[in-house]
Every structure is written in structure tokens, then in C-alpha cells.
Amino acid sequence: MHPTTTLADRTFPYRTPVMLGLMTLGILLLIHDSLTHQGWISAARWSYGLFAAYLLYASATRDVVIGRLLAFALVAGLAELVADAYLVSFTKTLLYPRPEPMLWDSPLYMPVSWAVVLTQIGYLGWLLLRWMPASRAGLLLVPVSGLLIPLYENWAIRAGWWNYQGAPELWGVPYYIYLAEALLMLPVPWLLVRALGQGGRWLLLAGLLEGLVMLLACIVAFTLVG
């Protein structure tokens, strides 16, 4: 058990209900968007709206743990632009609708969208640290992220946020995406122990390292099953 988790729970008793509640809200909104097919505008609204809600909670309660988690996730989301460029320009399997505001090969909202997802699943990893070391928590996150994030992908495809082509797939999501998004969460608990516990330069370093893991996970997964 990481010592900061129990102390933080006593200091912020509403943290977990708020975090899990926002995660549930995000899933419900994503399902709604998959049914209404509003395209990238709903993607931007989902990303910026949920990130703002997490930030509002962290600011209102002065919850340092959630503030640091958001910072880590946003840095990782920005670093993920390299992985996105690999999928768009190198593998040519990931397609975004045009025109929409872009940042390199990604939609402008994409770093914030990844920040939301990493905040949600990263918090689950943080909770696991109460009962087990980071290595075991990372292993448990592998099947969680390997199933949950592709569900997000499927709903996003149905909502018209993006699409895939030229890769073997299941329910519209390529096999390599299932594998990549399972692997990319493996080091997150270990990184969070340092980033959330120490802050400072560890926030930047941990976020950049996670971005590198995301790129490597995509390369390995595409090479194996793409």
C-alpha cells in the first residue's frame, strides 16, 4: 500500500465518488455521442468538458493528488501526438475527418482527450496501489485498459470522431489497437507513485515517459498483429 493513498482518502473523502462519478458520466456521454453521430464537435465537447470538470474539482478542493494526476495525463496526452502521427502518416490506418482544427496529424482536442482517459484509468491504478505494489497494479490494468479503451474507441468510431482502414479488426477496432492500449497502461501505476508522490520534475518526466510507452506500444502491436 502506498502511504499517500490512505492519508489522501481521509483528507478528501469525496474524491473517489467524484472521480468514479465523472468516469461514469464520461461513458454515458460517449454512448450518447455514438448514437447521435455529431462528429468531431462532440469529441471536442467531451474532451474539454470532462477535463474542465476534473480541473474544477481539483481546484475547488485543492486536491494535490488529482491536480498532479491531471498534469501527468496532459503531458502524456501531448507526448502521444507522436504515436498518433505514427498511426496516421506511417501505418496510414488511422483516419480523422477533415476539415477540423488539427495539431500535427491529430485533432486539436486529442491531447486533452487522452488526458481524460489517462486520468480515469490512472486513478483506478492509483486505487489499486492501496493493496498491491505498482508492478502488480500495472499488470491488473493491462486487461482493464485492453477492454475499456477499445470500447471507447468503438463508441468514438460510431460517433464519427475517427476511423480505421487497412487493418484486421473486431467490431470496427483493429486488433493492434486492443494490444497497444492494453500495453500502454502497464507502467502507469509505477509512474504515478513518483509523479503524484513527488511532483515537480517527475510530473513532466513521467508524462513524457508514458508518451514514449504509448508510441512503443503502437509500434510493437502494429508489428505483431497490424
N, C-alpha and C positions, 0 to 999 in steps of 0.2 A: 504494500500500500504506500502510495506517495503521500508524505505528511501534509502537503498543502491541500489535498483534496478534502480531508475531514475538517480542517480549520475553515476552509472556504465555505463548506456546506453550512457550518454553524453561523458564519457571518452573513451569508446570503441564502437564507432558507428558500427563497422563491426562484433561485437560479435554475434548478433542474426543471421545475414545472414550466417556466417561461421558455427555456431552450427547447424542451420537447414539444411544447405547445406551438412554438414558431415553426419547428420542423414539420409537425402535422399540418399546420396551415399551409406551408410551402408545398407539401404533397397534394393537398386538396386544390390549391390554386393551379398547380401544374396539370392535374387531371382535368380541371375546368378548361384550361387553355388548350389541352389536347382535343377537347370536344368542340371548341368554338373556332379553332383554326385561324387565330388572329395574326400569326406570323411573328416577325422579329419585334414588333412593338410590344407584344405581350411578354416576350423574352426579356426585353429591357425593363419593363414594369416589374416583372417577377424578381429580377436580379437586384435592381436598385431599391425596390420597396422592401424586400426582406433584409438586405444588408443594412438599410436605414433603421429597420426595426431592431436588429441586433445592436446596432450602434447606439440607438436611443436608450435601450435597456442598460448597456454598459455605462453610458454617460450618466443616466439618471441615478443609478445605484452606486456609481464609482467602483464597479466590479473590475478589478485589475485583471483577473484571470480571463474574463470574456473579452476585455479590451485587447489583451495580448493575443488571444486566440484569433480575433478579427485581424489584427496586424499581420500575424503569421500567415493567415489564409489569404490576405490580399497580396502580400509579397509573392506567395506561391502562385496565385492566380495570374499575376503579371509575368512571372517566370514561365508559366505554362504556355505563353504565346509562342515559344519556340517549338513546343510539342505540337501545337495547333498548326504552325507553319509546315512542320514535317508532314502532317497528315494531309494538308491542303495541297501543298506545292510539290512534295516529293512522292508520296504514295498516290496522290490525286483521288483518294477515296472519300474525302470529306468535302461536302459542298455547302456553301452558305448562300441564301437567296440574295440577289442584288436587285436594285441598289439598297444599301443600308449603310449607316456610318461604320467604318472599318478602322481597325488598329492593326497594322501589318496585314496578315492574312485572316484575322479574326474580327468578329463583330466587336464594336466598341464596348458592349456590355460584358464580353466574355470573361475578363479578369474578375469582375465583381460576381458574375455567376459562379465561377469556380470558387471564389472566396466563400460564398454562401454554402456550397456543397461541402467544402473542406471544414467549415465551421460546424456544420451539422454532424458529419460523421466523425470529425476530430473530437467533438465534445463527447460522443459515445466512447471514443477511445480514452478520453480523459476520465470518464466514469469507470471504465474497466481497470484503471490504474489503482483504484481502491483495493482491489482484490488480487492483483497479479502484477508481475514485473512487465516492463514495457515490451520485451520480446514476445511474451505470450499474448499480451493485448494486441500487438500488431498482427500476430497470426490469426486471432479471432476476427480482426477487422477485414481480413482478406475475403472470406466468404460474404460478409455483410456488404462490403463495397462492390464485390463482384456481382451481387444480385441487385442491390439497391440502385447504384448509379446507372446500370443499363436500363432499369425501369424508368429512371429519369430520362434517359436517352430516348427510349421508346415513346414516352409521352411528348418529349420535345420534338421528335420527328413528326408525330401526328399533329402537333401544334403548328408545324411549318417553320420551326426555328432553324433547322438544318437537315441535311440528308446525307446518305452514303451511297456509293456506287462501286462496282467492280470488286467486291469482296464477299466471300461466303458469309451468310448472315442467318440469324434466327430472330424472328419477329421484328425484322427491319434493322436490327443492330448487328454489325459484323462480329464474327467470333473473336477477332483480335481485340475488339473493344471490351468484351467481357473479361478477357485475360488481362489487358492493360489496366483496367480500372479496378481489378482485384489486387494487382501487384502494387499499384501506386500508393495504397494506404498502409502497406506493410511497415514503413519506418515512422509513420506519423506519431504513434504514442511516444516513441523514443525521442523524437524531435520536440514534442510538446513538453516533456519533462524539463527540457533545457530552456526552451523558448518561454514557456509560461512561468517556470520557476525562477528564471534568472533575468528574463527580459533583455533590454539593451541590445547589444550587437547580436545576441543569439536570435532575436526575432528576425532580423534581416538574414542571417546566415541560415537559419532553419528553413525559412521560406524559400531561399534560393536553392538549398539542397533538395527540398521537396519538388521544386520545379525541375531540377535535374533528374530526379527519380521519375517524374511524370514522362519526361522525354525518353529516358531509357526503357521505361515500361512499354511505351508505344513502339519503340524500335524492336525490342525483344518479342513482343506479342505479334507485331505485323510480320516479322521474320519467321516466326514459328507457325502461325495459323492464318496469316493475311492472304 
